[in-house]
Amino acid sequence: MTIAIFGNTLRSETIREVRHIIEYLQLRGVNVVLSQELRQEASSREFPSVEDYMSHEGNSIDFALSLGGDGTFLTTAAMVGHLDIPILGINCGHLGYLAEVQIEEVEQVLDLLINNNYTIEQRRMLEVTCSQEGKIASPYALNDVGILKSGLSSMITVEVSINGEFLHNYKADGLLIATPTGSTAYNLSVGGPLLDPQVHAIILSPVATHSLNIRPLVVLDDSKIDVKVSSRNGNFLLSVDGRSQVLKQDIHLHIERSQRKIKLVRIDGQTFMQSLKDKLNWGK
């Protein structure tokens, strides 16, 4: 078995935790590879010598460990998702819906993983294309696609059509288009609905809308969403799972369900409802 480890190198504790995980896995005969960022950090701090993920044959990796929070999980998904590698999120932050396993449980969970006591859950993604080929730097979203005002500009107008039918001109700071997986992320912060990750749907949630009668909307996940933006400064910000770029307003976007899916490792007994109760302090 080969496991790749990815982690948030901005946390001072990450290096110590990675060392412990490497030693624990190697004692059990598991081959370990590290992300390039972790390997560079490891080399400077005299970590065990392990192979670099970038030089390793990706399709021979059985699992990826994401050590950090949900942001680290999204970064890991962007790196390994296209290789169909299942990802296990180890939460080292304050709140994690994707990284559900707490760092204090890591030894127990790794034993379950090695002994095949887990399930694989498929998570749907969104894909963004645009009217000018090659303009989208990062087209795949596990959580959300944000069409937002750029810099300190005033609100923008986001014209939305669904399946070729005009829906509305959103006058707001932006519009968030989220997956059910992303319903617990930015979508939750802007007042969008919570959805079970296995629901086949897409959420449209306005960000600081100018009109009080505009509310979030849930549509079927086979919907084709077309977006045009108007802004005073001629630009807008496109955010795909937090990876942002500034685009000209004459670029039109198309968002739909991607053929790609992310494989998420779930340890037996973990459920979405339990996660909500734990994170949101429900049922107390």
LUMTILUM-894588 format. One record per atom (N, C-alpha, C): x, y, z. Coordinates in steps of 0.02 Angstrom, whole numbers, plus 50000, padded with zeros to 5 digits. Layout:
XYZ;...
//
This chain:
500424994050000;500005000050000;500445006250000;500245011249960;500595017649957;500115023249974;500325027550019;499915033250041;500305039650030;499985044449997;500285051049987;500015055850041;500455059950068;500265064650121;500325071850095;499785075550104;499765082650088;499595086350152;499865092350160;499735095850223;499805103350216;499535106850266;499575114050270;500245115950302;500715118250261;501385119750287;501415126350325;500865130150326;500845136350364;500745135150438;500515129050456;500425127350527;501085124750555;501285127450612;501915125350643;501875118050666;501275115650683;501205108850709;501215103550653;501125105650591;501065100850536;501675096450530;502265099350537;502885095550528;502935089950579;502785091450641;502805086350693;502295080850680;501695082750659;501175077850646;501345073450586;501645076350535;501845072450476;502375067350495;502865069450535;503385064750557;503075058750592;502605060050637;502285054650674;501905049950627;501545052650579;501155048550532;501625044350489;502165047350465;502645043650424;502925037650462;503145038950524;503435033550564;502915028150578;502305030150593;501765025350608;501615020950548;501575023950489;501425020150428;501995015650407;502615018250411;503185014250390;503285008150435;503125008750499;503165002950544;502664997550525;502144999350489;501634994550467;501714992650394;502294994150367;502444991950299;502124995950244;501905001950260;501585006250209;502095010850178;502095011150112;502535015850077;502225022750079;502645027850093;502395034650101;502735039250051;502335043550019;502615048949978;502335055550004;502705060849993;502515067450018;502395072349961;501945077049973;501865082549925;502515086449921;502605089849866;503235093549855;503345098649911;502815102049933;502885107149985;503095103950051;502795098350069;502985094950131;503685092150127;503875089550070;504545086750063;505075092150070;504955097850042;505425103450049;505495105450122;504935105750156;504945107450227;505285101850267;505145095650247;505435089950282;506195089850275;506435091350215;507155091250203;507515096250247;507205102150255;507535107350295;507515105750369;507095101050389;507035099450460;507235092150474;507605089150428;507885082450437;507345077150451;506835077150408;506325071950412;506585065650378;506235060050389;506425053950353;506405055150278;506865052250242;506895053150170;506345048950137;505875052250105;505335048850070;505265051850001;504935048149957;504875050249888;504415056249880;504565060349830;504165066149813;503555063849772;502965066449790;502355064649754;502415066149679;502715071749662;502755073849592;503165068949550;503635065449581;504055060749544;503795053649549;503255052749585;502965046049595;502425044749543;502355038649523;501825036749476;501155037449510;500755042449490;500135043949525;499645038249530;499595034249477;499085029049479;499275023049523;499865023249554;500055017849600;499945019949673;499655025749683;499505028149751;498805025849769;498745022749828;498105019949849;497665025049884;497975029449925;497595034449961;497995040949967;497635046449976;497955052849991;497695055150059;498155057050103;497975060050167;498035067550162;497505071050180;497505078350181;497535080650253;498095083650273;498215085450342;498135092950350;497565095050378;497425102250386;496685103250397;496405108050360;495685109250363;495365107950295;494775110750285;494425109750222;494795113050163;495135118650176;495525121850124;496075117350098;496415113950144;496945109250124;496645103450086;496055101250106;495715095750071;495565097849998;495335103949988;495185106249920;495815106649878;496365108749908;497005108949872;497225101849853;497145097149899;497315090249885;496885087449830;496235088949832;495775086549781;495965089149712;496195095449709;496395098449645;497015094949617;497435092149662;498055089049640;497965081649621;497525078049656;497485070849645;496805068549620;496305072949619;495635070849602;495585067749533;495955070449484;495915067949416;496235061049409;496615058849460;496925052249460;496485047049494;495895049149518;495415044549549;495685041649614;496105045449650;496395043149713;495925045149771;495705040449812;495275042149869;495655046549920;495305051449948;495615056249994;495315055450063;495745055050114;495525055050184;495745061550215;495265065450241;495415071850271;495535071250346;496115073550369;496285073750440;496235081050463;495755082450507;495625089250527;496095091650582;496475096850565;496915099950615;496705107050630;496135109050602;495895115850611;495325116250660;494905121350652;494355122450698;493715119150675;493595119350609;492955116850583;493095113350517;492915106950513;493045103250452;492475098650434;492175099850375;491645095450351;491935090250302;492445092250265;492785087550221;493315083650259;493685087250301;494175084050344;493845082350410;493535076450412;493105074750469;493475071350526;494035067950510;494405064250561;494845069050601;494795068850666;495205073250708;495915070450714;496405074950719;497095072850721;497245068250780;496865068950834;496965064650893;496775057450879;496375056350827;496135049650809;496545046350754;497085049550733;497415047550671;497675040450673;497965038150728;498225031350731;497675026150723;497125027150759;496565022550754;496285022350683;496225028150652;495945028650585;496415025550533;497065026550541;497535023550494;497515015850498;497425013250558;497345005950565;496725003450529;496175007250535;495565005350499;495675005650424;496035010550401;496175011250330;496595005450304;497115003750341;497554998250322;497174991650320;496694990850366;496304984550371;495654984750331;495594989650287;495024990050241;494354991150275;494354994550332;493734996050367;493525003250351;493295004350291;493105010950268;492625010250209;492325015750190;491915016050129;492155021950086;492015021550022;492185026949976;491545030349954;491535036949962;490955040949944;491135045349885;490725045149833;490845049349774;490535056249783;490915061349770;490665068249776;490675071549707;490115074449688;490055077749623;490405084449622;490615086549562;490975092849553;490625097049500;490815103449498;490595108049446;491175109449399;491015111049337;491525113049288;491335119749258;491835124149254;491735130849227;492085131449160;491715133649110;492025135349045;491825142549029;492145145448978;491985152348962;492015153548887;491815159648868;491765161348797;492435162348764;492975162848803;493645163548776;494075157748799;494255153448754;494605147248771;495265148648807;495395144648859;496015145148895;496045150348949;495495153948961;495495159249010;495395156749082;495095150849090;494955148349157;495555144349182;495885146849233;496485143649259;496335137149295;495775136949331;495605131049371;494855129649363;494665125149318;493965124649298;493525120049341;493815116149388;493425111149424;493335113149497;492705112749521;492545114749590;492205109049626;492475107249683;492145102449728;491645106049772;491805112049794;491375115949838;490935121049801;491265125849768;490865131249740;491245135249688;490845138749648;491085143649600;490795150349621;491225155249633;490995161849653;491115166949598;490585170649580;490645176249534;490565182449577;491105186149588;491125191249640;491395197849613;491235203249648;491525209649630;492275209449643;492655213249605;493385213249614;493595219549650;494065218749697;494335224349733;493815228149773;493855234749770;493415239049808;492845241849765;492725238749708;492205241149663;491515240349694;491035244049667;490345243449690;490055236849668;489435235649686;489125229249671;489105228049596;489035221749578;489015219749508;488315217249491;488185216649426;487565213649402;487735206949370;487425201649395;487565194949369;486935192349335;486955191949269;486385189549230;486435181949225;485915178549247;485925171249250;485365168349207;485545163449167;485065159449129;485175152149146;484625148349152;484675141249168;484325137249112;484715132749083;484465128749026;484185133148970;484525138748959;484335143248905;483785148148922;483495147648982;482955152149002;483215157449051;483105163749035;483335169149079;483005168449147;483405169049201;483145168649269;483105175549302;483685178949308;483685185249345;484335188949335;484305195549345;484905199749350;485035200849425;485515197349452;485685198149523;486115204449532;485865209249570;486265215149587;486515214049659;487155212649664;487435210349728;488185210949727;488495208949783;489225208449784;489455202349745;488985197849730;489165192049690;488645186649693;488785181149660;488355175349660;488775169149671;488555164849715;488905158649730;488515152849700;488855148649663;488555142549635;488905136649667;488545132949708;488845127949752;488575120949740;488985116049755;488785109149756;488485107549825;488145101749832;487935099749899;488515099049947;489095096649923;489685096349965;489875103249990;489825108249947;490005115049965;489465118850003;488905115550016;488365119150052;488565120950123;489055117550151;489275119050220;489865123950221;490055126550163;490635131150160;490405138350152;490645141850101;490475148850089;489715149650083;489395144850052;488665144950044;488315145850111;488545142250162;488245142850229;488335149850257;488905152850244;489055159550270;488605164850240;488385163850177;487965168950145;487225167250151;487055162450194;486355160850207;486045155850161;486455152050125;486205146850081;485985140650119;485605136150087;485355130250121;485875124750129;485795120650180;486215114750189;485905108950152;486315105350113;486085099550076;486515093550093;486205087750097;486575081550103;487025080850042;487655078850050;488115078449993;487885073749937;487435069149951;487205064449900;486595066949861;486345072849879;485785075749842;486025078049773;485635076749721;485825078649653;485565085649639;485945090649659;485705097549653;486285102449648;486125108549627;486585114149625;486245120049661;486625123649701;486355129349739;486595135849709;486135140649701;486315147449682;486155151949741;486675154949771;486595159249829;486885166149816;486485171349818;486755178149808;487175180349868;487675184449855;488105187049907;487945194449917;487685196149976;487505203049993;487095206349938;486525203249922;486095205749869;485785212549887;485665216549835;485385223249845;484635222849858;484315217349839;483595216749845;483405211549897;482935213249940;482745208749994;482305202949971;482035203349910;481605197849887;481985192449849;482645193049846;483055187949813;483295182949865;483185176649851;483355171249897;483755165849862;484105161749899;484465156149868;483985151549830;484255148249779;483855143849736;484215137249728;483845131749733;484115125049721;483835122349656;484275120149611;484055117449546;484355110449537;484095106749490;484355100049475;485075100449452;485455095249467;486175095649452;486335094249378;485825092949337;485955092549266;485805099149231;485695104449271;485555111049244;486175114149213;486075117849159;486615121549126;486525128949143;487035131749175;486985138549201;487445143149161;487155148449132;487545153349094;487535160049131;488125163249133;488205169249174;488555174749133;488265180849137;488575186749109;488635191949165;489175195549167;489305200249222;489385207349195;489085212049230;489195219149216;489455222549279;489985226449272;490265230049330;490535236749308;490585241349355;490805248149339;491535248349317;491945243949346;492655244049328;492825239349271;492315235849245;492425231549187;492715224749203;492805223149268;493095216749288;492645213249339;492775206949349;492475203249405;492955197849427;492825195249486;493255190049515;492915183249508;493275178549480;493035171649476;493415167649528;493045164549574;493355160349626;493105153249618;493575148649608;493405141549601;493725137749658;493325135849707;493585132749769;494125137049801;494025143649799;494495148149831;495085150249789;495165147149730;495705149049684;495425154549638;495685160549646;495375166449615;495775169249557;495405172249510;495705175849455;495235181449434;495515186949409;495115192549385;495005191749310;494365192549290;494175191849219;493835198249196;493875199549131;493515205149101;492775203449096;492355208549100;491635207349101;491365204849034;491755205448981;491515202848917;491605195348911;491895192048962;491955184748963;491325181848995;490985177548958;490375174348982;490535167349008;490215165449063;490365159149095;489815154049085;490015147749083;489535142149080;489725137249136;489255135749179;489385131249236;488895125349232;489165119349239;488745113449240;489095107949279;488725102549292;489005096849327;489575093849286;490125092449321;490705089449289;490645081849286;490985078949237;491035071649235;491505069149289;491935073449313;492405071449366;492045070849433;492275066249473;492045065549542;492635064649588;492555066749650;493075065849700;492885059949744;493365055549756;493255049949802;493465051949872;492995051749918;493115053649987;493085047450031;493595046450071;493615040650117;493205042250179;492735037950195;492345038750257;492455032550300;492635033850362;492715028450410;492025026250433;491935019750440;491285017050459;491015020450521;490375022450517;490055025950573;489995033350564;490385036250517;490335043350504;489735044750458;489335049650477;488765051650435;488745059250429;488395061650378;488315068850368;487925071950426;487405068450449;487005071150504;487415071750568;487835066750580;488255067050640;488755072850634;489005073950574;489465079450563;489125086150577;488505086950554;488135093150567;488035094150642;487855088950676;487735089450748;488375091350785;488935088450763;489575089950796;489805097050781;489775099150718;490045105550697;489595111450717;488935110450713;488465115850725;488155115650795;488385110750834;488155110150903;487395108850906;487145104950859;486445103150859;486315097150904;485705096550927;485495090650966;485775090451036;486025096051061;486315096251128;485785097451181;
//
